[in-house]
Amino acid sequence: MFLRDATGLVRELATLDAYVLSLSIVSLGGGSAATLILLGLYPATDLPIAFTLGLIPAIAFTVVYSIMTAAFPRSGGDYVWMSRIGGAAIGFSISLAMELWLFFICAAQAWFVTWVGVPSTLVAMGLIFKVQYLAEWSSAITSSNLVAFIVASIVVILGALFCTLGARVYARIQKALWVYGMLGMAVWIGLLLTSTHAAFVSSFNSLMAGTASYEGIVKAAADQGFLKPIDIGTTLIAAIPLSWGMYAGFNYPVYLSGETKNVTRSVPIALTASILTSWVFFVAILGLAGNVFGMDFMYAISSLSAAGSPAYTLPFGPSISFLISVLTTNPFLVFVACSSLVVWWFMILPPFYMTGSRVIFAWSWDRLVPGKLADVHERLHSPMLAIMLVLVAEVIWAYVFAYQGYYLTFMNFGLVIAFGWAIPGFIAAVFPYAKKDLYQRTVGVLPRAFSRKLAGVPILTIAGLIQGVAMLFYGYASLWPTLTFVELSPAVTYAFESLIVTVVGGILYFLAVRAYRKTQGIDLGMIFSEIPPE
């Protein structure tokens, strides 16, 4: 009943590959930079506490995805086990929602490269080398929607090309990018550790003379009511969308389970190591940045940018790499500090192409989309058409970002993201009861911690419920900034519309395909009663 007897995918990825893929999606540099960009949406947040609280759903995700991947070790991730436990219609509609989010967040990284990464690097290098035309190039990108769209499109095309080379070559390229990104993190931390707040203020005012001043930016934000004392209530609200939003995607190696060696060992190790590494780096980098730059200043540039205030006069979006580059006059360190951020954001793209194309591959394998999308290149073992389909979606999203902007687009999908992660958690929670024999066989090959019970309840059930409830809260918290930034209020309506259209549309599509396949003599019910072949 399946498309063919074997997928054509090869298990070429090791534990280290899965760890690098996971950490690349989290993106230590990109996540730190995105936190600064989004910080203004959640004023009065204590970042170290928020990122520590974000570990709670992250640990729940680690338990859920480690066990479920061991039970269903196939490319396609949670789509495979949702459709086999929760029902094919639900599994497909939720995976469709998350596929659309994946397209969105992948294009967002290209937009960050275009809107912040490249422009801030050009400006920093122009100021250091006294080269005016570099600043003019930066302005040409940020002042024109068309130019920004073209640059973002080039970025997403490059990301797709890496993935067409096959999993083994992709893994080598990804590790090389990761090593350079980690070099940048070393530079960031070194400069922050050896600098003072007074030195930063003096250097910033000197470099930005005539464009902006430290005191002027902070005063403008204070005058507009954006600066508020740290508040535990706001910190709790921000803990999911801000901190979890940066961790999000660390679980995505599971989408390449059909190409990963020894998934019962590789996935738990990769996910656990990735989330702990991320927490240490985020708390360290953002804590040091707050001491050197001043939290009021960080909130000020983020809030003024989010509000579109004329008081925001920096020639690019809020950029942590630029602020760090202000701490030195060494051209090499400036270049590494700024360019490593571009690399961190770019290195998110190939893993998303890999994971997104594998979901489409799994749909095709189950005969929900045309079979050609499951074709695998004989030598490279890569689903080329599925990757190209993801590329088309990325170019479309790049256009949306260029002409609608990041903040509103981000919140338009707030409920889709929340719902798309909540349902897998709730479905995983019933797995020990719905498929008891398979559950028992699965936890038997995993580390003992995954088979434990608390008060007689399997740890998987507890973790699944925590994941589900935390992600529903994410939906509320992601739209909370509309209370402060009234211009973003249309996102509330769009978020509900996006959720309804995506989920209902996915279910209707599945029902139509099931009826069509029935006329061909193919029973989808038989397909979804089995785990796909390797």
Helices and strands as residue ranges (DSSP letters): H 15-26, H 28-38, G 39-41, H 47-53, H 55-71, H 78-85, H 88-112, I 113-117, H 118-129, H 132-142, H 145-163, H 167-193, H 197-207, H 214-223, H 232-238, I 239-244, H 245-247, G 252-259, H 263-293, H 295-306, H 320-325, H 331-346, H 349-365, G 371-374, H 384-404, H 406-412, H 414-434, H 436-443, G 448-451, E 453-454, E 457-458, H 459-479, G 480-483, G 486-488, H 490-519, H 524-527
